[in-house]
Amino acid sequence: MKKTFSTVMILVVGILFLASCATLPKGARVVDHFEKEKYLGKWYEIARFDFAFERNLNNTTAEYSIRPDGTINVKNRGYNYVTKKWQEANGKARFKGDDTVAALEVSFFGPFYAAYNVIALDKDYQYALIAGSSLKYLWILSRTTTIPNDVRNEYLTIAQSLGYDVSKLIWVEHDQ
């Protein structure tokens, strides 16, 4: 009985470990030759999949800066059009490996981190396509409140090719 329990626990821990390693949707690749200094600053959320922490938000932005410990400070802000109040969340991001590979983890809640993978980025660091750990998380970001149609179409094509249902994207309004 004791041996069976130990075997089952080893299998459970192994499965949980493997599941936690899956931090990128199948077929997706993160941007390499990434320059974090160019990525810092303010980004406007153009589109996203709906999820609890951003529900009912428009005018959403993310601002990135370097923290004293070398990790990245993350300040997300948005206007809740239901409560008519601004909401802000502060967190930190760290690279999963080399900081020239755009695979990061972001935390807003203590020791819990979520995947933040830059899977498309223009050469001037003006537009970015961000994937989470699964097909449930996707963001399109821009340095301005709009995005050119050619970039939008390119990013939608990339997302669709990876299995994202882009018809579920929420297109964020920036009117505040």
Buried (B, 14 or more C-beta within 10 A) or exposed (E): EEEEEEEEEEEEEEEEEEEEEEBBBEEBBBBEEBEBEEBBEBBBBBBBBEEEEBEEBBBBBBBBEEEEEEBBBBBBBBBBBEEEEEBEBEBBBBBBEEBEBBBBBBBBEEEEBBBBBBBBBBEEBBBBBBBBBBBEBBBBBBBEBEBEEEBBEBBBEBBEEBEBEBEEBBEBEBEE
